[in-house]
Amino acid sequence: MQLARVIGTVVATVKNESLEGRKLLVVQSLNKDLEPSGKPLVAVDSVGAGVGELVFWCRGKEASFPFKREDTPTDCTIIGIVDSDAHVTNGLQTARWSGRTHD
């Protein structure tokens, strides 16, 4: 799991059938100081994130876990929304996961 900031949206006129109705977002990975790190990536949104939000994302086979794995071709998925940048910068671990809060 890594931190990123959602920096944009993607519009695809043609995509895999299993991605129909799924939102694609551009995310910028962040380092521990919440500064950009690496190149932006396109991620499938599984939690309802929006531009400007701080999110958790994963890649690899785990990226398909929020969906039917055999049906969703993804290698980068947003899996959580961080409630506030302060939770990260103050060392707290509270994040909103699909509408639930975990401490």
For each residue, the residues with C-beta under 8 A, 3 or more apart:
1: 56 57 58 79 80
2: 29 30 56 57 58
3: 29 30 34 54 55 56 57 82 88
4: 27 28 29 30 41 43 54 55 56 57 78
5: 27 28 30 34 36 52 53 54 55
6: 25 26 27 49 50 51 52 53 55 78
7: 26 27 28 40 51
8: 25 26 40 51
9: 23 24 25 26 51
10: 24 25 26 42
11:
12: 15 19 24
13:
14:
15: 12 19 20
16: 19 73
17: 20
18: 67 68 71 72 73
19: 12 15 16 22 24 44 72 73 74
20: 15 17
21:
22: 19 44 45 72
23: 9 44 45 48
24: 9 10 12 19 42 43 44 45
25: 6 8 9 10 42 43 45 49 51 78
26: 6 7 8 9 10 40 41 42 43
27: 4 5 6 7 40 41 42 43 55 57 76 78
28: 4 5 7 36 40
29: 2 3 4 36 37 38 41 57
30: 2 3 4 5 33 34 35 36 37 54
31: 34 35 36 37
32:
33: 30
34: 3 5 30 31 54 85 88 89
35: 30 31
36: 5 28 29 30 31
37: 29 30 31
38: 29
39:
40: 7 8 26 27 28
41: 4 26 27 29 57 59 76
42: 10 24 25 26 27 76
43: 4 24 25 26 27 57 74 76 77 78
44: 19 22 23 24 63 67 72 74 76 77 78
45: 22 23 24 25 48 49 77 78
46: 66 67 77 78 79 98
47: 55 78 79 80 81 96 97 98
48: 23 45 81
49: 6 25 45 53 55 78 81
50: 6 53
51: 6 7 8 9 25
52: 5 6
53: 5 6 49 50 81 82
54: 3 4 5 30 34 81 82 84 85 88
55: 3 4 5 6 27 47 49 78 79 80 81 82
56: 1 2 3 4 78 79 80 81 82 95
57: 1 2 3 4 27 29 41 43 76 77 78 79
58: 1 2 62 63 76 77 79
59: 41 62 63 75 76 77
60: 63 75
61: 64 65 69
62: 58 59 65 77
63: 44 58 59 60 74 75 76 77
64: 61 67 69 72 73 74 77
65: 61 62 69 77
66: 46 77 79
67: 18 44 46 64 71 72 74 77
68: 18 71 72
69: 61 64 65 72
70:
71: 18 67 68
72: 18 19 22 44 64 67 68 69
73: 16 18 19 64
74: 19 43 44 63 64 67 77
75: 59 60 63
76: 27 41 42 43 44 57 58 59 63
77: 43 44 45 46 57 58 59 62 63 64 65 66 67 74
78: 4 6 25 27 43 44 45 46 47 49 55 56 57 81
79: 1 46 47 55 56 57 58 66 97
80: 1 47 55 56 95 96 97 98
81: 47 48 49 53 54 55 56 78 95 96 97
82: 3 53 54 55 56 85 87 88 95 96
83: 87 94 95 96 101
84: 54 87
85: 34 54 82 88 89
86: 89 90 92
87: 82 83 84 90 92 93 94 95
88: 3 34 54 82 85 91 92
89: 34 85 86
90: 86 87
91: 88
92: 86 87 88
93: 87 102 103
94: 83 87 101 102 103
95: 56 80 81 82 83 87 101 102
96: 47 80 81 82 83 99 100 101
97: 47 79 80 81 100 101 102
98: 46 47 80
99: 96
100: 96 97
101: 83 94 95 96 97
102: 93 94 95 97
103: 93 94
